[in-house]
Amino acid sequence: MWDGPFNRVRRDGYEICFVPGAGEDLNEVCNVDMWVIRDDGDRWSGTVFTLDEVHRIMDRQRQAGEPEGDYWWCWDGLIVRDASAVGRDDTSSSAA
């Protein structure tokens, strides 16, 4: 559900707020900041990256001769297979 600049996804026990760029298609986003708000008030923030985006970053760093082209890390990063993990707003998955 869009709430101003945020895309909010509600699940049992928590809500995720994604912060995509203006006009960015959530089904194509490859790098997006987000935060998780649990029902008990605990929060966690991080950045979601697709596998393709991680590959692109590593390739760019390798071509630039940077040592980070041989490995990848990100503080509070979460890697997902593809952008559908960000654009999906189905609450049926929380019942499983």
Long-range contacts (C-beta under 8 A, 24 or more apart in sequence): 1-89, 7-86, 7-89, 9-88, 9-89, 10-91, 11-91, 11-93, 11-94, 12-94, 12-95, 13-38, 13-39, 14-38, 14-39, 18-48, 18-86, 20-86, 25-87, 26-83, 26-86, 26-87, 27-83, 27-84, 27-87, 28-83, 28-87, 29-83, 29-86, 29-87, 30-56, 30-83, 32-86, 34-86, 44-76, 45-76, 46-76, 46-77, 46-78, 47-74, 47-76, 47-77, 47-78, 48-77, 48-78, 48-79, 48-80, 48-85, 48-86, 49-74, 49-77, 49-78, 49-79, 49-80, 50-79, 50-80, 50-81, 50-82, 50-83, 51-79, 51-80, 51-81, 51-82, 52-82, 54-79
